[in-house]
Amino acid sequence: MTAALGVFHQPAIAVGGVFIAIIVFTPESITAVKAAMNDEMQRAINLCLGAFVSTVGLTVPAVLVIGLITGKQVIMGITNAEIVLFIITAALSVLTFNGQRTSLIQGYVHLTVFAVFGLLLF
């Protein structure tokens, strides 16, 4: 994969991580989009949150445990811009999921923050 990313002159680690995330989240994402199109918003939100929690909630601790066992230092490479985007995303998520109803504008704002992340990735 690194050789293929080198052809496109992209940062191998960052883009490789995005490719892995796409592979992992695709099945749940397709089902969540179908649920949203059928106006089953609770099911769509549950699918998205479940996919996130199962992936991040299991992957990060597993990587940290492997780092401890092997004696390697694990560095969570996150830049200052990504920290700001994370804080914005966390605050937006709290507003989105604590409200009575989720509006279309909240979804657009989430997509905009994701687009900014994509632009900063390259």
C-alpha positions in Angstrom: 0.0 0.0 0.0 2.9 2.4 0.8 4.3 2.0 -2.7 0.9 2.7 -4.3 0.5 5.9 -2.1 4.0 7.0 -3.1 2.9 7.0 -6.8 0.3 9.6 -5.9 2.8 11.6 -3.7 0.5 11.4 -0.7 1.6 11.0 3.0 1.6 7.2 3.4 0.7 6.9 7.1 -2.2 9.4 7.0 -3.8 8.2 3.8 -3.2 4.6 4.8 -5.1 5.2 8.0 -7.9 6.8 6.1 -8.1 3.8 3.7 -8.3 1.4 6.6 -11.0 3.5 8.2 -13.0 3.5 5.0 -12.7 -0.3 4.7 -13.8 -0.8 8.3 -16.7 1.7 8.3 -18.1 0.9 4.8 -20.6 -1.8 5.7 -22.1 0.1 8.6 -22.1 3.3 6.6 -24.1 1.8 3.8 -26.6 0.4 6.2 -26.8 3.7 8.1 -27.4 5.7 4.8 -30.1 3.2 3.8 -31.7 3.7 7.2 -31.5 7.5 7.0 -33.1 7.4 3.5 -36.0 5.3 4.9 -36.4 8.0 7.6 -35.1 5.7 10.4 -32.9 8.3 12.0 -32.5 6.5 15.4 -31.4 3.3 13.6 -28.9 5.4 11.5 -27.4 7.1 14.5 -27.1 3.8 16.4 -25.3 2.2 13.5 -22.9 5.1 13.2 -22.2 5.3 16.9 -21.9 1.5 17.2 -19.4 1.3 14.3 -17.3 4.1 15.9 -17.3 2.7 19.4 -16.5 -0.8 18.2 -13.7 0.3 16.0 -12.0 3.0 18.1 -13.0 1.4 21.4 -11.3 -1.8 20.5 -8.5 -0.8 18.1 -6.9 1.9 20.2 -6.7 -0.1 23.4 -5.4 -3.1 21.4 -2.7 -1.0 19.9 -1.7 0.4 23.3 -1.6 -3.1 24.9 0.5 -4.4 22.0 2.9 -1.4 22.5 3.2 -2.3 26.2 3.8 -6.0 25.5 6.4 -5.3 22.9 8.0 -2.4 24.7 7.4 0.0 21.9 6.3 3.6 22.4 3.0 4.3 20.8 2.6 7.8 19.4 -0.9 9.1 18.5 0.2 11.4 15.7 -2.2 14.2 15.9 -1.4 17.8 14.9 -2.6 21.0 16.5 -5.1 21.5 13.6 -6.5 18.0 14.1 -6.9 18.7 17.9 -8.9 21.8 17.1 -11.1 19.8 14.6 -11.5 17.1 17.3 -12.7 19.6 19.8 -15.1 21.1 17.3 -16.4 17.7 16.4 -16.9 16.7 20.0 -18.8 19.9 20.8 -20.9 19.5 17.7 -21.6 15.9 18.5 -22.8 16.8 22.0 -25.1 19.4 20.6 -26.4 17.0 17.9 -27.0 14.0 20.1 -28.3 15.8 23.2 -31.1 17.6 21.3 -34.6 16.4 20.9 -34.3 16.3 17.1 -31.4 16.3 14.7 -31.7 18.9 12.0 -30.3 18.9 8.5 -28.0 21.8 9.2 -26.3 19.8 11.9 -25.5 17.1 9.4 -24.2 19.7 7.0 -21.9 21.1 9.7 -20.6 17.6 10.4 -19.9 17.1 6.7 -18.2 20.4 6.5 -15.9 19.6 9.4 -15.1 16.3 7.8 -14.3 18.1 4.5 -11.9 20.4 6.3 -10.2 17.4 7.8 -9.9 15.9 4.3 -8.3 19.1 3.0 -5.9 19.3 5.9 -4.9 15.6 5.3 -3.3 16.5 2.0 
